[in-house]
């Protein structure tokens, strides 16, 4: 059993199928698309549509995409999140800090939040830090993790047994902005300056935006802080939102539309960076690095640069370290989020 002074830390990311097979992707998508924080249609309408239509056709298509990005260590998202955990452990060892045990969990798929949380409890950790790896808070991501956490705590009667420090977001943290800017500058040292830098964030439906959903505002704040630190004027960068799904209106501007229209505006040399993703994954490697590149070039664009996510960058690891060591400054009661 561990000392009560030592804290367990879970870095929690979105999730991944176990393998790029149709069946494993179907299991993953069923869990993901059954989440009420992600899909807010009435259950009596959505669940039959999900089970009878979407899960019969989409898994095979998604599996083909996952096969393109899969690595010998699994999905890029899982690999990169474990990479961050490993580098963080190394950093703590170098600094002779022995107060934290670092592990990784996924909101959907495995390793599950429940399995990792129960492992920490069984190992004697009474203080646990939960760090969702989403810089910008959204009800579709961080709140979903908080709701799942609450369900697990209640189910396993852990409320009086552990103390949870939950970090809501870090969209305007100076070290996070520094890490983003360094990644952009490092890429541009090799590839040159573009006519325009596109800062692309994952989209959400417009109908989700409200008093409890600061996501769009936080994305704009992040983008403006990055632009300011890079000394970019309003003509040198743009904010866009990717991954629109379905026919409903999502927050704008849509990345795909901007990629089609920029060459018509005589912007033929662009670079795209995704500040909302702490790790490269299907949505960045395939959607941005391949599909978006193809769309831009087919629209008469000439040069397209995809800037990798933060992944294991030294400054990003420094940020995570700061969030954990100073977690009392960032912690909220996760039960207030729903």
C-alpha atoms as one frame of an Amber mdcrd trajectory, in Angstrom:
protein
   0.000   0.000   0.000   1.197   3.488  -0.856   1.504   6.486   1.392  -1.568
   8.709   1.410   0.784  11.554   0.517   1.559  10.030  -2.871  -0.999  10.843
  -5.551  -2.204   8.763  -8.453  -2.562  10.607 -11.761  -4.732   9.612 -14.714
  -4.127  11.261 -18.077  -7.462  10.701 -19.825  -7.923  10.953 -23.564 -10.891
  10.309 -25.830 -10.420   6.678 -26.741  -9.570   4.140 -29.379 -10.692   0.767
 -30.697  -8.591  -2.219 -29.640  -7.657  -2.896 -33.241  -8.467  -1.533 -36.705
 -10.929  -4.356 -37.385 -14.556  -3.734 -38.242 -15.789  -5.521 -35.131 -13.513
  -3.683 -32.686 -14.323  -0.363 -34.340 -18.042  -1.192 -34.027 -17.656  -1.824
 -30.273 -15.786   1.464 -29.875 -18.250   3.489 -31.932 -21.214   2.028 -30.070
 -19.832   3.215 -26.743 -18.795   6.593 -28.134 -22.011   7.332 -30.023 -24.225
   6.124 -27.155 -22.880   8.888 -24.907 -25.632  11.416 -24.169 -23.055  14.194
 -23.957 -21.918  13.451 -27.511 -25.237  12.754 -29.247 -28.188  14.648 -27.786
 -31.023  13.366 -29.918 -33.933  11.698 -28.093 -32.884   8.151 -27.178 -36.032
   6.574 -28.663 -34.991   7.994 -32.040 -31.200   7.857 -31.859 -30.548   4.376
 -30.468 -32.499   2.475 -33.172 -30.801   4.626 -35.822 -27.404   3.947 -34.254
 -27.855   0.201 -33.876 -29.828  -0.573 -37.033 -28.207   1.799 -39.515 -24.988
   3.530 -38.433 -23.304   0.573 -36.713 -24.006  -1.608 -39.745 -22.255   0.663
 -42.222 -19.847   3.072 -40.554 -17.517   0.645 -38.689 -16.131  -0.891 -41.894
 -15.391   2.551 -43.358 -13.818   3.779 -40.123 -11.770   0.581 -39.806 -10.171
   1.273 -43.195  -9.146   4.731 -41.985  -7.748   3.350 -38.733  -5.690   0.830
 -40.709  -3.964   3.726 -42.464  -2.723   5.269 -39.216  -2.312   2.191 -36.988
   1.137   1.577 -35.549   2.914  -1.426 -34.064   2.052   0.064 -30.632  -1.643
   0.460 -31.459  -3.540   3.604 -32.347  -1.571   6.868 -32.568  -3.755   8.395
 -29.850  -3.004   5.602 -27.386   0.680   5.584 -28.278   1.052   9.351 -27.912
  -0.806   9.469 -24.600   1.424   6.725 -23.192   4.425   8.575 -24.629   3.389
  11.682 -22.699   2.936   9.634 -19.526   6.360   8.047 -19.962   8.109  11.364
 -20.587   6.329  12.856 -17.601   7.557  10.011 -15.381  11.075  10.572 -16.710
  10.816  14.285 -15.964   9.684  13.628 -12.400  12.553  11.145 -11.949  15.093
  13.672 -13.246  13.739  16.295 -10.855  13.742  13.739  -8.012  10.007  14.176
  -7.452   8.517  10.996  -6.029   5.009  12.162  -5.175   3.071  10.916  -8.192
   2.182   7.697  -9.986   1.261   8.394 -13.625  -1.100   6.261 -15.698  -3.330
   6.526 -18.758  -7.044   5.893 -19.329  -9.513   6.399 -22.164 -13.072   7.693
 -21.984 -14.146   5.102 -24.549 -12.520   1.749 -25.156  -9.539   0.585 -23.150
  -7.794   1.071 -20.842 -11.049   2.213 -19.263 -11.345   4.893 -16.605 -12.999
   2.422 -14.248 -10.277  -0.219 -14.541  -7.479   2.298 -13.952  -9.254   4.105
 -11.122  -9.916   0.844  -9.298  -6.277  -0.181  -9.771  -5.185   3.047  -8.100
  -7.586   2.515  -5.209  -6.477  -1.092  -4.794  -2.845   0.072  -4.730  -3.642
   2.387  -1.832  -3.836   5.787  -3.510  -6.310   7.999  -1.694  -5.601  11.207
  -3.623  -6.114  11.026  -7.370  -5.596  13.702 -10.019  -7.765  13.457 -13.126
  -6.356  15.340 -16.114  -8.515  15.252 -19.268  -6.115  15.833 -22.153  -8.371
  18.421 -23.781  -7.019  21.981 -23.563 -10.447  23.511 -24.205 -13.376  22.460
 -22.023 -16.387  21.000 -23.786 -19.494  19.259 -22.547 -18.806  16.636 -25.237
 -15.399  15.692 -23.846 -14.401  16.884 -20.373 -17.939  16.906 -18.970 -18.460
  13.433 -20.350 -15.376  12.296 -18.432 -16.681  13.980 -15.264 -20.056  12.289
 -15.630 -18.426   8.890 -16.201 -16.170   9.445 -13.214 -19.170  10.221 -11.023
 -20.893   7.054 -12.206 -17.819   4.960 -11.347 -17.376   6.569  -7.922 -21.013
   5.927  -7.007 -21.092   2.403  -8.398 -17.981   1.372  -6.442 -18.833   3.403
  -3.309 -15.611   5.410  -3.472 -16.935   8.815  -2.465 -15.589   8.662   1.092
 -12.512   6.620   0.204 -10.680   8.868  -2.226 -10.078  12.552  -2.887 -10.284
  13.548  -6.544  -8.582  16.597  -8.033 -10.206  17.269 -11.428  -8.535  19.689
 -13.848 -11.135  21.265 -16.127  -9.056  22.897 -18.884  -5.827  24.688 -19.717
  -6.764  26.575 -22.881  -5.064  29.833 -21.846  -2.206  28.459 -19.746   1.019
  30.241 -20.646   2.997  26.996 -20.873   0.388  25.474 -23.198   0.496  28.506
 -25.502   4.313  28.353 -25.416   4.238  24.663 -26.382   1.890  25.336 -29.313
   4.014  28.206 -30.578   7.235  26.230 -30.313   5.736  23.368 -32.372   4.625
  25.833 -35.042   7.988  27.636 -35.134   9.944  24.368 -35.258   7.899  23.239
 -38.249   8.329  26.570 -40.003  12.105  26.504 -39.516  12.104  23.423 -41.751
   9.226  24.284 -44.101   9.218  28.068 -44.285   6.502  30.605 -43.553   3.056
  30.120 -45.116   0.797  32.820 -46.488  -1.678  31.815 -43.819  -1.710  29.671
 -40.682  -4.975  27.848 -40.039  -5.680  26.939 -36.413  -8.193  24.118 -36.673
 -10.265  22.808 -33.769 -12.692  19.908 -33.612 -16.217  21.164 -34.210 -19.393
  20.670 -32.179 -23.025  21.246 -33.185 -24.127  24.874 -32.962 -27.095  23.762
 -30.850 -24.716  22.638 -28.073 -23.370  26.152 -27.526 -24.816  27.725 -24.385
 -24.087  28.936 -20.883 -22.595  25.559 -19.935 -20.561  25.211 -23.153 -17.615
  27.657 -23.396 -15.820  25.569 -26.004 -16.040  27.935 -28.973 -14.990  30.925
 -26.869 -12.056  28.995 -25.416 -10.923  27.927 -28.909 -10.974  31.551 -30.040
  -9.049  32.609 -26.931  -6.405  29.947 -27.552  -6.033  30.901 -31.208  -5.692
  34.601 -30.442  -3.080  33.941 -27.745  -1.062  31.804 -30.174  -1.321  34.473
 -32.873  -0.280  37.179 -30.444   2.767  35.254 -29.261   3.748  34.525 -32.871
   3.182  38.194 -33.724   0.662  37.375 -36.477  -1.786  39.964 -37.752  -5.403
  39.120 -38.592  -4.542  38.366 -42.236  -1.863  35.833 -41.336  -4.018  33.347
 -39.446  -7.538  31.954 -39.330  -9.612  29.864 -36.959 -11.588  26.939 -38.397
 -13.514  23.914 -37.150 -13.199  20.413 -38.556 -14.893  16.993 -38.376 -18.453
  18.090 -39.040 -20.799  15.088 -39.016 -24.407  14.913 -40.235 -26.598  17.635
 -41.689 -27.055  19.818 -38.605 -25.326  23.184 -38.386 -22.013  23.059 -36.529
 -19.871  25.917 -35.271 -18.201  27.830 -38.081 -16.196  28.548 -40.114 -15.943
  25.015 -41.508 -12.387  23.994 -42.328 -13.421  22.189 -45.514 -15.086  25.288
 -46.928 -12.082  27.455 -46.161  -9.744  24.947 -47.838 -11.873  25.139 -50.976
 -12.124  28.931 -50.966  -8.628  30.046 -49.932  -7.065  29.432 -53.380  -9.840
  31.596 -54.898  -8.641  34.327 -52.525  -5.077  33.839 -53.866  -3.938  32.068
 -50.702  -2.040  29.092 -52.116   0.439  28.304 -49.347  -1.018  27.326 -45.962
  -0.125  25.399 -42.843  -2.606  23.797 -40.466  -2.114  23.251 -36.745  -4.665
  21.690 -34.383  -4.276  23.244 -30.901  -7.275  21.372 -29.501  -5.603  17.978
 -29.890  -2.840  17.207 -27.410  -1.962  14.037 -29.345  -1.987  13.163 -33.008
  -4.791  10.766 -33.840  -7.089   9.747 -36.683  -8.646  13.225 -36.783  -5.297
  14.921 -37.320  -3.168  12.403 -39.233  -5.845  11.255 -41.657  -8.387  14.067
 -41.715  -5.901  16.945 -41.754  -2.707  15.363 -43.049  -4.402  13.478 -45.881
  -8.019  14.491 -46.593  -7.589  18.220 -45.996  -4.340  18.279 -47.948  -6.052
  16.572 -50.871  -9.016  18.955 -50.761  -6.776  22.032 -50.721  -4.599  20.836
 -53.590  -7.640  19.800 -55.643  -8.995  23.319 -55.080  -5.878  24.721 -56.817
  -3.857  25.304 -53.681  -0.126  24.701 -54.072   1.553  24.161 -50.695  -0.080
  22.490 -47.701   1.776  21.940 -44.444   0.418  19.784 -41.621   2.021  20.718
 -38.297   2.035  17.747 -35.881   0.307  18.012 -32.509   2.128  18.577 -29.231
   2.600  14.863 -28.542   5.817  14.444 -26.543   7.223  17.943 -26.954   9.357
  19.053 -24.029   7.308  22.188 -23.364   4.054  20.250 -23.349   5.452  17.792
 -20.817   6.538  20.801 -18.756   2.943  22.052 -18.890   1.515  18.720 -17.715
   4.048  18.660 -14.904   2.957  22.138 -13.790  -0.737  21.200 -13.891  -0.081
  18.166 -11.708   2.304  19.726  -9.189   0.068  22.784  -8.793  -3.204  20.929
  -9.200  -4.760  22.744  -6.229  -4.689  25.922  -8.337  -6.584  24.296 -11.208
  -8.889  21.811  -9.503 -12.667  22.025  -9.580 -15.371  19.765  -8.151 -16.179
  17.576 -11.136 -19.728  17.104  -9.834 -20.502  20.755 -10.577 -20.131  20.140
 -14.317 -23.403  18.285 -14.800
